[in-house]
Amino acid sequence: MTDDRSRRPRLRFATEVLALQLAVVVAVVALTSAVFVRIEVTRLERAAEGTALAIAQSVAAQSDLRAAVARLSVDGTDLDPAVLADGPVQRAAVAAQRRTGALFVVVTDDRGIRLAHPDTDRIGEMVSTSPDAALAGRETVSWARGTLGESARAKVPVSAPAAGGAETSRASRQSAVVGEVSVGFNRARVYDTLVEDSMPVIGAGLAAVLLAVIASMLIRRRLVRLTLGLQPEELVTLVQNQQAVLGGVGEGVIAIGPSGVVTVCNPEAVRLLGLADPVGRPVASLDLPAPLGAMLAASPAAPASATIVAGHRVLLVDVRTVFRDGHDLGRVAVLRDRTDVEALTRRLDAVGAMSTALRAQRHEFANRLHAISGLLDVGETARARAYLADVQERGPLRYPVQHADRLTEPYLQAFLGAKGVEAAERGVLLRIGAETLVQGTITEPGDVTTVLGNLVDNAVAAALGGDEPTRDGGSPWVEVEVLDDGTTLHLSVMDSGPGVPAGAADSLFVRGPTAAPASEDVSQVHGLGIGLPLSREIARRRDGDVWLASPGGGDHGAVFCARLEGVVS
């Protein structure tokens, strides 16, 4: 059987906070009011007791009343109620009661017999409360219930007049007690000002509750706005999921709040960007690549994607603006490291190029052996010698690369041969310079491919970018020179283009905001805005460098040089 309580809708957290605040305020106001009422009641009771005592003392001090009571206080004397009802004692008591507004003013003799009472029918009777304390000479105040109801009463002894007007001792006064005066005030009369006195407190309490309601509503609205209406358990789940996701994914995530402050940055983003404790800092104060900083600082707009260079890494960045219930929560950037993918692609391209070159060389070598064998078989020794000389001059395979025989290293020969084919398709001649000499073997084809490939691609584009084909009117060309020195490889790439404009040399290696779209082939990225910076980063990572040796002049265009350490064995 389903419990009804489990199906009862639960109050939202903000509503629970509102109800709790109101309950606390109401409880505090009620407790404060109760304490005040209690203090006021005590004050009124003490005031009533003091007033009753003062009136009783005043009545008991009247000389005429003392003399009359003394005359009537004779043991064994019969009292006539009718005479007492119209006697001086009754008149004095009634006058005092009317003057003070007391509930009663009662006068007794030394036995406790009423000599005066508001109800004349009770004159001559024994009082309802004990007169012993007053008859013993003690003044008392108390709350008691008598024939006229509950009241605050005071009992004061009545002493006989002193003989000759002289003062007597305390013992004489006690022995001369001839009766008592009892004065009482009705409880309703005592508390008749309680409500009036409590009105300011009640008003202040209601004002406090109203203020608490308004404050609680404002706090509730702010709480809902700050938590986006999420419940505590949802916030806990959200934090747990965030930690699990951000710590478990292999991509960098960095989030920027609407104020431009970093709110989230997972360890992968810290590693990729080289940041130190970025959370809580303005994005403008972080050492971010310029394109990434501009994307994060931009106003909310459509999603943006770009490929940027951060240090020696190539990163694919996706930036999105996050909204919830129409509120802008900031921007989130997802960073994907494409450096390893690019390196692997380059290595696979290198292996593929080398494999293709070796297959082509094997096939061509076999064909040439058959040709030489046939010439020898028919006795054409001279033609066989000429054919061998031509092979020696042009190299083992006829790539569209001029002076390809100057480069004998298999990997570089295959790579530049492939580049020569690409350049020839675009109408550019690729040639090997006279200073080329590589005696070792390439051990880091990925880095060499990236640097040399970028320089050749840029040179081919520059050779095709002039107003005229070349400075001398011939076909556009690119010249590559490669020289090894121990484990160091030196590269030089020169083109026939118009050269680098004056003042633009300093900006060649600056990572500008322009980047290739993510949809383009990675192999084209390095020639479209980030190739030279990336090449320099890779070279400097190996304690080398890439630089502009000549902006152009005379019979050639720009000349770029590179030095790569530890890439040759």
SEVEXDREN-624782 format. One record per residue (C-alpha): x, z, y. Coordinates in steps of 0.25 Angstrom, whole numbers, plus 2048, in hexadecimal, padded with zeros to 3 digits. Example, Ala and Ser with C-alpha at 12.3 -4.5 7.8 and 13.67 -1.06 7.14 Angstrom:
u/w/v
831/81F/7EE
837/81D/7FC
//
This chain:
u/w/v
800/800/800
806/7FC/80D
808/807/817
800/805/824
80C/80A/82C
814/7FF/827
80B/7F5/82C
809/7FB/83A
810/7F3/845
81D/7FA/84A
81F/7FC/858
82A/7F5/85F
837/7FC/862
834/7FB/871
826/800/870
82B/80C/868
835/80F/873
82A/80F/87D
821/818/875
82D/822/872
831/822/881
822/825/885
821/830/87A
82D/836/87F
829/836/88E
81B/83B/88B
821/846/882
82B/84A/88D
820/84A/898
816/852/88F
821/85C/88C
825/85E/89A
816/85F/89E
813/869/894
81F/871/898
81B/871/8A7
80C/875/8A3
812/880/89B
81B/885/8A6
80F/883/8B0
806/88B/8A7
810/896/8A6
812/896/8B5
803/897/8B7
801/8A3/8AD
80C/8AA/8B4
806/8A8/8C1
7F9/8AD/8BC
7FE/8B9/8B6
806/8BC/8C3
7FA/8BA/8CC
7F1/8C3/8C3
7FC/8CE/8C3
7FD/8CD/8D3
7EE/8CE/8D4
7ED/8D9/8CB
7F8/8E1/8D2
7F1/8DE/8DF
7E4/8E3/8DA
7EA/8EF/8D3
7F1/8F3/8E0
7E4/8F4/8E8
7E3/903/8EC
7D4/903/8EC
7D3/8FD/8DE
7DE/907/8D9
7D6/913/8DF
7C9/90E/8D9
7CF/90C/8CB
7D6/919/8CC
7C9/920/8CF
7C2/919/8C3
7CE/91B/8B9
7CA/929/8B5
7CA/92B/8A6
7BC/92D/8A1
7B5/929/8AD
7A9/920/8AB
7A9/913/8B2
79C/90D/8B7
79D/8FD/8B6
793/8FB/8C0
79A/903/8CA
7A7/8FD/8C7
7A1/8EF/8C8
79F/8F2/8D7
7AB/8FB/8D9
7B7/8F9/8E1
7C0/8F5/8D5
7B6/8EA/8D1
7B6/8E5/8E0
7C5/8E5/8E1
7C7/8DE/8D4
7BC/8D3/8D7
7C2/8D1/8E5
7D0/8CF/8DF
7CB/8C5/8D4
7C3/8BD/8DF
7CF/8BD/8E8
7D9/8B8/8DD
7D1/8B0/8D4
7D4/8B8/8C8
7CC/8B7/8BC
7CA/8C6/8BC
7CF/8D3/8C2
7CC/8DF/8B9
7CF/8ED/8BD
7CF/8F9/8B2
7D1/908/8B2
7DB/90F/8AB
7D4/90D/89E
7D2/8FE/89F
7C3/8FF/8A3
7C0/8F3/8AC
7BD/8F8/8BB
7BC/8EA/8C0
7B9/8DD/8B9
7B4/8CF/8BD
7A8/8D1/8B3
7A2/8DE/8B8
79B/8E0/8AA
7A9/8E3/8A5
7AC/8EE/8AE
7AE/8FB/8A7
7B3/8F4/89A
7C0/8F5/894
7C9/8E9/898
7CB/8DE/88D
7DA/8DE/88E
7E3/8EA/88D
7E6/8F2/89A
7F1/8FB/894
7FD/8F4/89A
7F7/8F5/8A8
7F2/903/8A6
800/907/8A2
805/902/8B0
80A/8F4/8AC
806/8E7/8B2
804/8DC/8A8
800/8CD/8A8
7FB/8C5/89D
7F2/8BA/898
7E6/8C0/890
7D8/8BD/88D
7CD/8C7/892
7BE/8C7/894
7C0/8BC/89F
7C9/8B3/896
7D8/8B1/896
7DF/8B3/8A3
7EC/8B7/8A9
7EB/8C6/8AC
7F3/8D1/8B2
7F1/8E0/8B0
7F6/8E9/8BB
7F4/8F9/8BB
7EC/8FF/8C6
7F2/90C/8CB
7EB/918/8D1
7EE/91A/8E0
7FA/923/8E3
7F7/930/8E8
7FB/931/8F7
800/923/8F7
80D/927/8F1
814/91E/8E7
814/924/8D9
81E/922/8CE
81D/917/8C3
818/922/8B9
80E/926/8C3
809/918/8C5
808/916/8B6
800/923/8B4
7F7/91F/8C0
7F2/912/8BA
7E3/912/8BB
7E0/904/8B7
7E4/8F6/8B7
7E1/8E9/8BE
7E0/8DC/8B5
7E0/8CE/8BC
7DE/8C1/8B4
7DE/8B2/8B7
7D7/8A8/8AF
7DF/89E/8A7
7D7/893/8AD
7DA/898/8BB
7E9/899/8B7
7EA/88B/8B2
7E1/884/8BC
7ED/87E/8C4
7F5/87A/8B7
7EF/86C/8B7
7F1/86A/8C6
800/86F/8C4
802/866/8B8
7FD/859/8BF
80A/855/8C5
811/857/8B8
806/84F/8B1
808/844/8BB
817/844/8BA
815/843/8AB
80C/838/8AB
815/831/8B5
821/833/8AC
819/82D/8A0
815/821/8A8
824/81F/8AD
828/820/89E
81E/816/89A
823/80C/8A4
832/80F/8A1
82F/80E/892
828/800/894
834/7FB/89C
83E/801/892
835/7FA/887
836/7ED/88E
845/7EE/890
847/7F2/882
83F/7E6/87D
846/7DD/886
854/7E2/882
851/7E2/873
849/7D5/873
83E/7DC/86D
846/7DF/860
843/7EC/858
84E/7F5/855
84F/7F1/846
84F/7E2/84B
85B/7E6/854
862/7ED/849
860/7E1/840
864/7D7/84B
871/7DF/84D
874/7DF/83E
871/7D0/83D
87A/7CD/849
886/7D5/844
884/7CE/836
882/7C0/83B
88D/7C1/846
897/7C8/83D
894/7BF/831
894/7B1/837
8A0/7A8/838
89D/7A3/846
8A0/7AA/854
894/7AF/85B
894/7B3/86A
887/7B7/872
886/7B8/881
87B/7C0/887
873/7BB/893
87C/7C3/89D
889/7BB/897
88E/7C7/88F
893/7C5/881
889/7CD/878
88D/7C8/86A
89B/7C3/865
89D/7C3/856
8AC/7C4/850
8AC/7B5/84D
8AA/7B2/85C
8B4/7BC/860
8BE/7B6/857
8BB/7A7/85A
8BC/7AA/869
8C7/7B4/869
8BE/7BE/871
8C0/7CD/872
8B4/7D7/873
8AB/7CC/87A
89E/7D4/878
898/7D9/885
8A1/7D1/88E
89D/7C5/897
89F/7B8/891
8A6/7B4/89E
8B1/7BE/89B
8B4/7B9/88D
8C0/7AF/88A
8B7/7A4/884
8BA/795/884
8B4/78F/890
8A9/787/889
8A4/793/881
8A4/79B/88E
89C/791/895
892/78F/88A
88F/79E/889
88E/7A0/898
885/795/89A
876/798/89D
86C/797/892
86A/789/88E
86A/780/881
873/783/876
881/77E/878
88C/77A/86E
89B/777/870
8A8/776/869
8B2/77E/870
8C1/783/86F
8C4/792/86E
8D2/794/86C
8D7/78C/861
8C9/78C/85B
8BE/781/85C
8B0/787/85D
8A2/781/85C
89A/78A/866
88A/78A/866
884/792/871
875/795/871
86D/79D/87B
864/7A8/874
856/7AB/879
84C/7B5/874
83E/7B6/879
842/7AE/885
84E/7B7/889
85C/7B1/88A
865/7BA/881
872/7B2/884
87A/7A8/87D
880/7A8/86F
88C/79F/86B
890/79C/85D
89F/798/85A
8A3/790/84E
8B2/78F/84B
8B5/780/849
8C4/782/849
8C5/783/83A
8BB/778/837
8C3/76F/841
8D0/772/83A
8CA/770/82C
8C4/763/831
8D2/75F/837
8D9/762/82A
8CF/75A/822
8D0/74F/82B
8DF/74F/82A
8DE/750/81B
8D4/745/81B
8DD/73C/824
8E9/73F/81C
8E2/73C/80F
8DC/72F/814
8EA/72B/81A
8F1/72E/80C
8E7/726/805
8E8/71A/80E
8F7/71B/80E
8F7/71B/7FE
8EE/70F/7FE
8F6/708/808
903/70C/802
8FE/706/7F4
8F9/6F9/7FB
907/6F8/802
90E/6FA/7F5
906/6F0/7EE
909/6E6/7F9
918/6E9/7F8
918/6E8/7E9
911/6DA/7EA
91B/6D5/7F4
926/6D9/7EB
920/6D3/7DF
91F/6C5/7E6
92D/6C6/7EB
929/6C8/7FA
934/6D3/7FD
935/6D0/80B
926/6D1/80E
926/6DE/806
932/6E3/80F
92A/6DF/81C
91D/6E6/816
925/6F3/814
92A/6F3/822
91C/6F1/828
917/6FD/820
923/705/824
920/702/833
911/704/833
911/710/829
90A/712/81C
8FC/710/822
8F7/707/82D
8F0/711/836
8ED/70C/844
8F8/715/84A
904/70E/850
912/713/84B
90B/71B/840
918/71A/838
91E/724/842
916/72F/83C
918/732/82D
912/740/82C
905/73D/823
8FB/746/829
8FE/742/838
8FF/733/833
8F2/734/82D
8EB/73B/838
8F1/732/843
8ED/726/83B
8DF/72B/83B
8DF/72D/84A
8E5/720/84B
8D9/71A/844
8D0/721/84D
8D8/71D/85A
8D8/70F/856
8C9/70E/854
8C8/713/863
8D2/708/867
8DE/712/869
8EC/710/862
8F2/71C/85C
901/71B/85B
90C/725/856
917/728/861
926/725/85F
92A/734/85F
921/737/853
929/73E/847
923/747/83D
92B/74B/832
923/757/82D
915/759/827
909/75E/82E
904/76B/829
8F9/76E/833
8F1/761/833
8E4/768/839
8EB/76D/846
8F3/760/847
8E7/758/846
8DF/75F/850
8EA/75E/85B
8EF/750/858
8E1/74B/856
8DC/751/863
8E8/74B/86B
8E6/73D/864
8D7/73D/866
8D9/741/875
8E4/736/877
8DB/72B/870
8CF/72F/87A
8D9/72F/886
8DF/721/882
8D0/71C/882
8CD/723/88F
8D5/71B/899
8CF/710/8A3
8D9/706/89C
8DD/706/88D
8EB/70A/890
8F5/70B/89C
8FC/6FF/897
8F0/6F7/894
8F1/6F8/884
8E9/6FF/87A
8E7/70E/87B
8F0/716/872
8F4/724/86E
902/728/86A
904/734/861
912/73A/85F
914/745/854
921/74C/852
924/758/849
92F/763/84C
930/76C/840
922/772/83F
91E/76E/84D
916/761/84F
917/75A/85D
90C/751/861
90A/747/86D
8FE/73E/86F
8FF/734/87B
8F4/72A/87F
8F2/71E/887
8E7/724/88F
8E6/727/89E
8EC/735/89D
8E8/742/8A1
8E2/743/8B0
8EA/74B/8BA
8E5/759/8BA
8DE/758/8AC
8EA/75D/8A4
8E7/76B/8A5
8D9/76A/8A0
8DC/762/894
8DE/76F/88B
8D3/777/892
8C7/77A/889
8BC/774/892
8AD/776/890
8AB/768/88A
8AA/768/87B
8A6/75E/870
898/760/86B
897/767/85D
891/75B/857
89D/753/859
8A8/751/84E
8B3/75C/84F
8BE/752/84F
8B9/74D/85C
8B8/75A/863
8C7/75B/866
8C7/74F/86F
8BB/753/877
8BF/75E/880
8C6/768/877
8D0/760/86F
8DC/763/878
8D9/772/879
8D7/773/86A
8E4/76C/868
8EC/775/871
8E6/781/86A
8EA/77D/85D
8F8/779/861
8FA/786/868
8F5/78E/85C
901/788/855
90A/78C/861
90A/77D/865
903/776/871
8FC/76A/876
8FE/765/884
8FD/758/88D
90B/752/88E
908/747/898
8FB/744/89F
8FE/735/89E
906/72B/8A6
90E/71E/8A5
90A/717/898
902/722/891
8F7/72C/893
8F7/73B/890
901/741/886
8FD/74E/87E
907/756/876
905/760/86B
90E/76A/864
909/770/856
912/77B/850
912/77D/841
90A/770/83C
916/769/836
91E/76C/829
//
